[in-house]
Amino acid sequence: MRFLTILLFSLLITGCAKRGFITGGLKDTISPVLKISDPKNYSTHFDAKEIKLHFDEYIKLKDVNKQLIVSPLMKHAPTISPSFASKTITIKINDTLLPNTTYSLNFGKSIQDNNEGNPYQQFKYVFSTGSYIDSLTVVGSIKDAFYPNPDNFVSIHLYEYNEKFYDSIIYKENPRYITNTLDSASTFKLENLKEGKYILVALKDNNNNYKFDPKNDKIAFFSEPITVPENSFYEMELFQEELPFKAIRATQASGNKLIVGHEGKPKNVAVKLFNGTTELDTKISKVEGKDSLQIWYPMQKTDSLKLQLKSKNYEKDFMVKLKNMKVDTLSVGLQPTGSVNFRDTLSLKTSTPLSKWDETKIELRNKDSILIPVTTKYNAEKQFLQLLFKKEERENYKLTLLPNAVTDMFEKTNDSMSFKFNTRNISDYGNLTLKIVGAKSYPIIVQLTDNKGKTLAESYATNSDNVNFDLLQPNKFTVRIIYDNNKNGIWDTGSYLEKRQTEEVYYYPTSIEVRSNWDVEQTINVGG
């Protein structure tokens, strides 16, 4: 009986017990703590060659070369060690420091505890070679002039505005002070500044050399010199300058085509091609997706051709050596293919430039074989022959090119060919009406974009009437509005040397969803 009682008691205890797992305790979320610095942080009359930072736990350095910001810049960057986990960071000064100057070393997020990677956020070590620490600040924000979100790791520069300042200093010399937005912030704060006047510039410095390279870098600048101290918040917009046209190289691509690589936009560039002293008939088109021109010419029996390019402030000649190469021949394709949306423009894409076409030999018929009137418009730059006609819903079309419908510049013509395509139900699309309120001026360019800023639809508004976007494919749209100040129908970028900012761009902060068979009306208060 006693044995039975003990057994029942043991089973009761076992049944009440809960299963569990041994854990490592709570996750460490505490950042490292600086215990001692030698010399002391915020020291004056600084003349040390080495700095020791002692922490309360083992730390590691992550991306310190990218995160560390030294201001003012040193000609020879300090050496930061060690590269392994340690409780001490050693900073070796490799430069001769300026007299009476406050230096700051901002480590960003690079100092982290060794176990969990908790960063010591924005730790700064500050010292002065003079008798006091400069303590003035400049604050502001960075945005992109055209796209919804700014780049990360944007550097902000201050240049002393004195008798030694010149406009092109940003191309050639380091700034006096520097900071960086690092990988997350769009705001900036320049600290430990000396009183004075400065030029304020921001760069997406892709070369990491603290100098402006218009070919690779975006720039933002405040239009006037700023005064420190001054209680102002400086807003700047990053943009890519438009490079002046410059031909880089000219090469033969086929027996009747040259390719010219270039920088900048080839606006109003005059092109002449010579075989000896004889000027050849040429046509020019662009290589899609590349900064290159195609120069088309009749096949020549010669060793070389002379290419001459001229624009307003540019002139360049090339001697292009010729090889025995096959010529490009005429081929014709349809874009787009398959199902054609109502907002699409149907086009014939040709492999060689056209010189003429005959609309009477371009036949478009519906599923009932009824002939549909078509008009044409040629885009020489893209080598597109656009076909304009009234689209009907749920229709099947057949496009026929009769022989000799199109003729290219080499007098080659097409054989008979046909293409089939169709349209969908109108109910598969949606309509969007925008009422623009508070616009500063007109005209404006109203664009619908995706979440990355790619333009999906566009309208040009010259007054406050509603802007209609009919027959849109279902999507979530962002509204971008451009003030077209020079009325040229495109967004114009800025210029640092001309002290010209970009044309202003406004983004409606909320995306607008358009669904199939929906009519959406939205008020856009640009001034609100």
C-alpha positions as CSV (number, residue, x, y, z in Angstrom):
1,M,0.0,0.0,0.0
2,R,2.8,2.3,0.9
3,F,4.6,1.5,-2.4
4,L,1.4,2.2,-4.4
5,T,1.0,5.6,-2.7
6,I,4.6,6.5,-3.6
7,L,4.1,5.4,-7.2
8,L,0.9,7.5,-7.6
9,F,2.6,10.5,-6.1
10,S,5.5,10.2,-8.5
11,L,3.2,9.9,-11.5
12,L,1.3,13.0,-10.4
13,I,4.5,15.1,-10.2
14,T,5.7,13.9,-13.6
15,G,2.3,14.7,-15.2
16,C,2.3,18.2,-13.8
17,A,5.8,19.0,-15.1
18,K,6.0,21.1,-18.4
19,R,8.4,20.5,-21.2
20,G,10.9,23.2,-22.0
21,F,14.2,24.1,-23.6
22,I,17.3,25.6,-22.2
23,T,17.7,29.1,-23.6
24,G,20.5,31.6,-23.7
25,G,18.6,34.3,-21.9
26,L,17.5,37.7,-23.2
27,K,19.1,38.9,-26.4
28,D,21.8,41.6,-25.9
29,T,20.4,44.9,-27.3
30,I,22.8,47.3,-25.5
31,S,25.4,49.2,-27.5
32,P,29.0,49.3,-26.5
33,V,30.0,52.0,-24.0
34,L,33.1,54.1,-24.2
35,K,34.9,53.9,-20.8
36,I,38.2,55.9,-21.5
37,S,39.7,57.8,-24.4
38,D,43.3,58.9,-24.5
39,P,43.7,61.7,-25.1
40,K,40.3,62.7,-23.7
41,N,37.4,63.3,-26.1
42,Y,37.0,67.1,-26.8
43,S,40.6,67.8,-26.0
44,T,42.1,71.2,-26.8
45,H,45.8,71.9,-27.7
46,F,45.8,68.5,-29.3
47,D,49.2,67.3,-30.5
48,A,49.0,63.5,-30.2
49,K,49.9,61.1,-33.0
50,E,47.8,58.3,-31.6
51,I,44.3,58.0,-30.0
52,K,43.1,55.0,-27.8
53,L,39.4,54.3,-27.3
54,H,38.7,51.8,-24.6
55,F,35.2,50.1,-24.4
56,D,33.3,48.1,-21.8
57,E,33.1,45.0,-24.0
58,Y,34.6,43.4,-27.1
59,I,33.8,45.4,-30.2
60,K,34.3,45.0,-33.9
61,L,34.7,47.5,-36.8
62,K,32.3,47.1,-39.7
63,D,32.7,49.1,-42.9
64,V,34.8,51.7,-41.1
65,N,36.3,52.9,-44.4
66,K,32.9,53.7,-45.7
67,Q,31.3,54.9,-42.4
68,L,34.1,57.0,-40.9
69,I,33.8,60.7,-41.7
70,V,36.8,62.9,-40.9
71,S,36.1,66.7,-41.0
72,P,38.1,68.7,-42.0
73,L,39.5,66.1,-44.4
74,M,43.1,65.0,-43.7
75,K,45.4,64.6,-46.7
76,H,46.4,61.2,-45.4
77,A,43.6,59.3,-43.7
78,P,44.1,58.1,-40.2
79,T,44.8,54.4,-39.7
80,I,42.1,52.6,-37.6
81,S,42.9,49.3,-36.0
82,P,42.6,46.4,-35.1
83,S,40.7,44.4,-37.7
84,F,39.7,41.8,-35.1
85,A,37.5,41.9,-32.0
86,S,39.0,44.0,-29.2
87,K,38.1,46.2,-26.4
88,T,40.3,49.0,-27.7
89,I,40.4,51.0,-31.0
90,T,43.6,52.7,-32.0
91,I,43.6,55.7,-34.3
92,K,46.9,56.7,-35.8
93,I,47.2,60.2,-37.1
94,N,49.1,60.1,-40.4
95,D,48.9,63.8,-41.3
96,T,50.2,67.2,-40.1
97,L,47.2,68.8,-38.5
98,L,46.2,72.4,-39.2
99,P,46.7,74.9,-36.4
100,N,43.7,76.3,-34.4
101,T,41.4,73.8,-36.1
102,T,38.6,71.6,-34.6
103,Y,38.6,68.1,-36.1
104,S,35.8,65.5,-35.7
105,L,35.9,61.8,-36.5
106,N,32.4,60.4,-36.8
107,F,32.3,56.6,-36.9
108,G,28.7,56.3,-38.1
109,K,27.5,52.8,-37.3
110,S,30.9,51.1,-37.7
111,I,31.6,50.4,-34.0
112,Q,29.5,47.4,-33.0
113,D,29.5,44.9,-30.1
114,N,31.2,41.7,-31.1
115,N,28.3,39.3,-30.3
116,E,25.1,40.9,-31.5
117,G,26.3,43.6,-33.7
118,N,24.6,46.4,-31.8
119,P,26.1,49.7,-33.2
120,Y,27.4,52.6,-31.2
121,Q,25.4,55.1,-33.2
122,Q,27.2,58.1,-34.6
123,F,30.1,58.0,-32.1
124,K,32.3,61.1,-32.6
125,Y,35.8,61.8,-31.4
126,V,36.4,65.5,-31.4
127,F,39.6,67.5,-30.7
128,S,41.1,70.9,-31.4
129,T,44.6,71.9,-32.1
130,G,43.8,75.4,-30.7
131,S,42.5,76.6,-27.4
132,Y,38.8,75.9,-27.9
133,I,36.4,73.6,-29.7
134,D,34.4,75.1,-32.6
135,S,30.7,74.4,-31.9
136,L,28.6,75.9,-34.7
137,T,26.4,73.8,-36.9
138,V,24.7,73.7,-40.3
139,V,21.6,71.5,-40.8
140,G,19.4,70.6,-43.8
141,S,17.9,67.9,-46.0
142,I,18.7,66.2,-49.3
143,K,16.1,65.1,-51.8
144,D,16.3,64.0,-55.4
145,A,15.3,66.7,-57.9
146,F,13.4,64.2,-60.1
147,Y,12.9,60.8,-58.4
148,P,10.9,60.1,-55.3
149,N,13.8,59.1,-53.0
150,P,17.3,60.4,-52.7
151,D,20.5,58.4,-53.0
152,N,22.2,57.1,-49.9
153,F,25.7,58.0,-48.8
154,V,25.4,61.6,-50.1
155,S,28.4,63.8,-48.9
156,I,27.8,67.4,-47.9
157,H,30.6,69.9,-48.4
158,L,31.4,73.3,-47.1
159,Y,33.9,75.5,-48.9
160,E,35.2,78.7,-47.3
161,Y,33.8,81.7,-49.2
162,N,36.8,84.1,-49.1
163,E,39.3,85.7,-51.4
164,K,40.7,82.3,-52.3
165,F,37.3,80.9,-53.4
166,Y,36.6,80.3,-57.1
167,D,33.6,78.6,-58.7
168,S,35.5,75.5,-60.1
169,I,37.0,74.8,-56.7
170,I,34.5,71.9,-56.2
171,Y,36.1,70.1,-59.3
172,K,39.7,70.5,-58.0
173,E,40.0,70.8,-54.3
174,N,38.8,69.2,-51.1
175,P,36.1,71.0,-49.0
176,R,36.9,72.6,-45.7
177,Y,34.2,70.6,-43.9
178,I,32.4,67.4,-44.8
179,T,29.6,65.1,-43.5
180,N,27.6,62.3,-45.1
181,T,24.0,61.1,-44.9
182,L,25.3,57.5,-44.7
183,D,22.9,54.7,-45.6
184,S,19.6,55.8,-44.2
185,A,19.1,59.5,-43.5
186,S,18.0,62.2,-45.9
187,T,18.9,65.0,-43.4
188,F,22.4,66.2,-42.6
189,K,24.2,68.0,-39.8
190,L,27.6,69.6,-40.2
191,E,29.1,70.2,-36.7
192,N,32.1,71.8,-35.0
193,L,32.2,74.6,-37.6
194,K,34.1,77.9,-37.4
195,E,32.2,81.1,-37.9
196,G,32.3,82.4,-41.5
197,K,30.8,82.4,-44.9
198,Y,30.6,79.2,-46.9
199,I,29.4,77.6,-50.2
200,L,27.2,74.6,-49.4
201,V,27.3,71.7,-51.9
202,A,26.2,68.0,-51.8
203,L,27.5,65.2,-54.0
204,K,26.6,61.6,-54.7
205,D,30.3,61.1,-54.9
206,N,30.6,57.9,-56.9
207,N,34.4,58.3,-57.2
208,N,34.8,58.9,-53.4
209,N,37.4,61.6,-54.0
210,Y,35.4,64.6,-52.6
211,K,35.5,66.4,-56.0
212,F,32.7,66.9,-58.4
213,D,32.8,64.8,-61.6
214,P,29.8,65.8,-63.7
215,K,30.1,62.5,-65.7
216,N,29.6,60.3,-62.7
217,D,28.3,62.4,-59.8
218,K,25.0,64.0,-58.9
219,I,25.2,67.4,-57.4
220,A,23.0,69.7,-55.2
221,F,23.9,73.2,-54.2
222,F,22.5,76.2,-52.2
223,S,22.4,79.1,-54.7
224,E,23.8,81.7,-52.4
225,P,26.7,81.7,-49.9
226,I,25.6,80.8,-46.4
227,T,26.6,82.5,-43.1
228,V,27.6,80.5,-40.0
229,P,26.0,80.9,-37.5
230,E,22.6,81.4,-39.0
231,N,19.4,79.8,-37.9
232,S,18.4,78.3,-41.2
233,F,17.4,74.8,-42.5
234,Y,18.9,74.2,-45.9
235,E,17.0,72.1,-48.4
236,M,18.9,70.9,-51.5
237,E,18.0,68.7,-54.5
238,L,20.4,66.3,-56.2
239,F,20.5,66.2,-59.9
240,Q,22.7,64.9,-62.7
241,E,24.0,67.7,-64.9
242,E,23.5,67.4,-68.7
243,L,26.9,66.9,-70.2
244,P,27.8,68.9,-73.3
245,F,27.9,66.8,-76.4
246,K,31.3,65.1,-77.0
247,A,32.0,62.3,-79.5
248,I,34.2,59.6,-77.9
249,R,34.9,57.3,-80.8
250,A,33.7,56.3,-84.3
251,T,33.9,52.8,-85.6
252,Q,32.5,50.8,-88.5
253,A,29.6,48.5,-87.6
254,S,28.7,47.2,-91.0
255,G,29.3,47.9,-94.7
256,N,26.8,50.8,-94.6
257,K,26.9,52.0,-91.0
258,L,29.2,53.7,-88.5
259,I,28.6,53.8,-84.7
260,V,29.6,57.0,-82.8
261,G,29.8,56.7,-79.0
262,H,29.2,60.0,-77.2
263,E,28.6,61.9,-74.0
264,G,25.7,64.3,-73.6
265,K,22.7,64.6,-75.7
266,P,23.2,64.9,-79.5
267,K,20.9,67.9,-79.9
268,N,21.4,70.0,-83.0
269,V,24.5,68.1,-84.0
270,A,25.3,68.4,-87.7
271,V,26.9,65.3,-89.2
272,K,28.8,65.1,-92.5
273,L,30.5,62.1,-94.0
274,F,33.1,62.3,-96.8
275,N,34.7,59.9,-99.2
276,G,37.7,62.0,-100.2
277,T,36.1,65.4,-101.0
278,T,32.7,63.9,-101.9
279,E,30.0,64.3,-99.3
280,L,27.8,61.2,-98.8
281,D,24.1,61.0,-98.2
282,T,23.6,60.0,-94.6
283,K,20.8,59.3,-92.1
284,I,21.2,59.4,-88.4
285,S,19.4,57.3,-85.7
286,K,20.0,56.4,-82.1
287,V,21.1,53.1,-80.7
288,E,18.3,52.2,-78.2
289,G,19.5,52.2,-74.6
290,K,23.0,53.5,-75.4
291,D,24.8,56.8,-75.8
292,S,25.6,56.0,-79.4
293,L,24.6,57.3,-82.9
294,Q,24.2,55.3,-86.0
295,I,25.5,57.0,-89.1
296,W,24.0,55.3,-92.2
297,Y,25.7,55.7,-95.6
298,P,25.7,54.0,-99.1
299,M,28.4,51.3,-99.3
300,Q,31.7,52.7,-100.4
301,K,34.8,51.2,-102.1
302,T,37.5,53.0,-100.1
303,D,39.9,52.5,-97.3
304,S,38.5,55.2,-95.0
305,L,35.9,57.8,-94.6
306,K,36.1,61.2,-92.9
307,L,33.4,61.9,-90.3
308,Q,32.7,65.5,-89.3
309,L,30.5,66.4,-86.3
310,K,29.6,70.0,-85.3
311,S,27.4,71.6,-82.7
312,K,27.2,75.0,-81.1
313,N,30.4,74.8,-79.1
314,Y,31.9,71.6,-80.4
315,E,33.7,70.3,-83.5
316,K,35.3,66.9,-84.1
317,D,36.7,65.0,-87.1
318,F,37.3,61.3,-87.3
319,M,39.1,59.2,-89.9
320,V,37.3,55.8,-89.9
321,K,39.2,52.9,-91.3
322,L,36.9,50.6,-93.3
323,K,36.9,46.8,-93.6
324,N,35.1,44.5,-96.0
325,M,31.9,44.0,-94.0
326,K,28.4,42.9,-94.9
327,V,25.7,45.6,-95.3
328,D,22.6,45.8,-93.2
329,T,19.5,44.8,-95.1
330,L,15.9,45.9,-94.7
331,S,13.7,43.9,-92.3
332,V,10.4,45.0,-90.7
333,G,8.8,44.0,-87.4
334,L,5.7,45.1,-85.5
335,Q,5.8,46.7,-82.0
336,P,4.1,45.9,-79.8
337,T,3.0,42.4,-80.7
338,G,0.1,40.2,-79.6
339,S,-2.4,42.2,-77.5
340,V,-2.2,45.9,-78.1
341,N,-3.4,48.3,-75.4
342,F,-5.5,51.3,-76.3
343,R,-2.8,53.8,-75.2
344,D,-0.1,52.0,-77.2
345,T,1.0,53.3,-80.6
346,L,1.4,50.6,-83.1
347,S,4.6,50.9,-85.1
348,L,6.7,49.3,-87.8
349,K,10.3,49.0,-86.6
350,T,12.8,48.8,-89.5
351,S,16.4,47.6,-89.4
352,T,17.5,50.4,-91.7
353,P,16.2,54.0,-92.1
354,L,13.3,54.6,-94.4
355,S,13.3,57.2,-97.1
356,K,9.7,56.8,-98.2
357,W,6.5,54.7,-97.7
358,D,3.2,54.3,-99.4
359,E,0.1,54.3,-97.2
360,T,-2.0,52.8,-100.0
361,K,0.1,49.6,-99.6
362,I,-0.4,49.4,-95.9
363,E,-3.7,47.6,-95.3
364,L,-5.3,47.1,-91.9
365,R,-8.4,44.9,-91.7
366,N,-10.6,43.8,-88.8
367,K,-12.0,40.3,-88.2
368,D,-14.7,41.0,-90.7
369,S,-12.1,42.0,-93.3
370,I,-13.3,45.6,-93.3
371,L,-10.5,48.0,-94.3
372,I,-9.5,50.3,-91.5
373,P,-8.2,53.8,-92.4
374,V,-4.5,54.2,-91.3
375,T,-2.3,57.3,-91.2
376,T,1.4,57.2,-90.6
377,K,4.1,59.3,-88.9
378,Y,7.8,58.5,-89.1
379,N,10.2,58.7,-86.1
380,A,13.6,58.9,-87.7
381,E,15.5,58.8,-84.4
382,K,14.0,55.5,-83.4
383,Q,13.4,54.2,-87.0
384,F,9.7,53.7,-86.2
385,L,6.9,54.2,-88.7
386,Q,3.9,54.8,-86.4
387,L,0.5,53.5,-87.6
388,L,-2.4,55.7,-86.3
389,F,-5.9,54.3,-86.4
390,K,-9.1,54.1,-84.2
391,K,-8.9,51.0,-82.1
392,E,-12.1,49.0,-81.3
393,E,-12.5,46.7,-78.3
394,R,-12.3,42.9,-78.5
395,E,-11.1,43.2,-82.1
396,N,-8.8,41.0,-84.1
397,Y,-6.7,42.8,-86.7
398,K,-4.5,41.8,-89.6
399,L,-1.9,44.2,-90.9
400,T,-0.7,43.6,-94.4
401,L,2.3,45.3,-96.1
402,L,2.0,44.9,-99.8
403,P,5.2,44.7,-101.8
404,N,7.1,48.1,-101.9
405,A,5.0,49.5,-99.0
406,V,8.3,50.8,-97.4
407,T,11.5,51.8,-99.0
408,D,14.8,52.3,-97.1
409,M,17.6,54.8,-97.9
410,F,19.4,52.2,-100.0
411,E,16.3,51.7,-102.2
412,K,15.5,48.3,-100.8
413,T,11.8,47.5,-100.4
414,N,9.8,45.0,-98.5
415,D,8.2,41.8,-99.8
416,S,4.6,41.1,-98.9
417,M,4.2,40.4,-95.2
418,S,1.4,40.4,-92.6
419,F,1.0,40.7,-88.9
420,K,-1.8,39.8,-86.5
421,F,-2.8,41.5,-83.3
422,N,-5.8,42.1,-81.1
423,T,-7.4,44.4,-78.6
424,R,-9.0,43.6,-75.2
425,N,-12.3,44.7,-73.6
426,I,-12.5,48.3,-72.6
427,S,-13.8,47.1,-69.2
428,D,-10.3,45.6,-68.7
429,Y,-9.0,49.2,-68.2
430,G,-9.7,52.0,-65.9
431,N,-9.9,55.8,-66.2
432,L,-8.3,58.5,-64.0
433,T,-9.3,62.1,-63.8
434,L,-7.0,64.5,-61.9
435,K,-8.1,67.9,-60.7
436,I,-4.9,70.0,-60.1
437,V,-5.3,72.7,-57.5
438,G,-2.7,75.3,-56.4
439,A,-0.3,75.1,-59.3
440,K,2.2,78.0,-59.3
441,S,2.2,78.3,-63.1
442,Y,1.4,76.7,-66.3
443,P,2.2,74.7,-68.4
444,I,2.8,71.6,-66.3
445,I,3.7,68.1,-67.3
446,V,1.6,65.5,-65.4
447,Q,3.0,62.1,-65.3
448,L,1.8,58.8,-63.8
449,T,4.8,56.7,-62.7
450,D,5.5,53.3,-61.0
451,N,7.0,53.2,-57.5
452,K,10.5,53.5,-59.0
453,G,9.7,56.7,-60.9
454,K,9.4,55.2,-64.4
455,T,6.9,57.1,-66.5
456,L,3.8,55.0,-67.5
457,A,1.6,57.8,-68.9
458,E,1.9,61.5,-69.5
459,S,-0.2,64.6,-70.2
460,Y,0.6,68.2,-70.9
461,A,-1.6,70.8,-69.2
462,T,-1.6,74.4,-70.2
463,N,-4.4,75.5,-67.8
464,S,-6.4,74.4,-64.7
465,D,-8.7,72.1,-66.6
466,N,-9.0,68.5,-65.4
467,V,-6.3,66.1,-66.6
468,N,-7.7,62.9,-68.0
469,F,-6.0,59.6,-68.3
470,D,-8.3,57.2,-70.1
471,L,-7.9,53.4,-70.7
472,L,-5.1,52.8,-68.2
473,Q,-3.9,49.3,-67.4
474,P,-4.8,48.5,-63.8
475,N,-2.0,49.6,-61.5
476,K,-1.0,51.8,-58.5
477,F,0.2,55.1,-59.8
478,T,2.3,57.9,-58.4
479,V,1.6,61.4,-59.7
480,R,4.6,63.5,-60.7
481,I,4.0,67.1,-61.7
482,I,6.8,69.1,-63.5
483,Y,6.7,72.9,-63.9
484,D,7.8,73.3,-67.5
485,N,9.2,76.8,-67.2
486,N,10.8,77.0,-70.6
487,K,7.8,75.3,-72.3
488,N,9.8,72.7,-74.1
489,G,7.8,69.7,-73.0
490,I,10.5,68.0,-71.0
491,W,12.1,68.2,-67.5
492,D,15.3,70.3,-67.6
493,T,18.1,69.6,-65.2
494,G,20.3,72.3,-63.6
495,S,23.9,73.5,-63.8
496,Y,26.3,74.4,-61.0
497,L,28.5,76.8,-62.9
498,E,25.4,78.6,-64.4
499,K,23.9,78.6,-60.8
500,R,20.7,77.2,-62.3
501,Q,18.5,74.8,-60.4
502,T,16.4,72.2,-62.0
503,E,12.8,72.6,-63.0
504,E,10.6,72.0,-60.0
505,V,9.0,68.6,-59.5
506,Y,6.1,67.8,-57.2
507,Y,5.1,64.3,-56.1
508,Y,1.6,63.5,-54.8
509,P,2.4,61.7,-51.5
510,T,-0.2,58.9,-51.9
511,S,-0.3,56.4,-54.7
512,I,-3.6,56.2,-56.6
513,E,-5.0,52.8,-57.5
514,V,-6.8,52.3,-60.8
515,R,-8.7,49.0,-61.2
516,S,-10.4,47.4,-64.2
517,N,-13.7,49.1,-65.1
518,W,-13.1,51.9,-62.6
519,D,-13.5,55.6,-63.0
520,V,-11.3,57.4,-60.4
521,E,-11.4,61.1,-59.6
522,Q,-8.6,62.6,-57.5
523,T,-7.9,66.2,-56.4
524,I,-4.2,67.0,-56.3
525,N,-3.4,70.0,-54.2
526,V,0.1,71.0,-55.3
527,G,0.2,74.0,-53.0
528,G,-1.1,72.2,-49.9
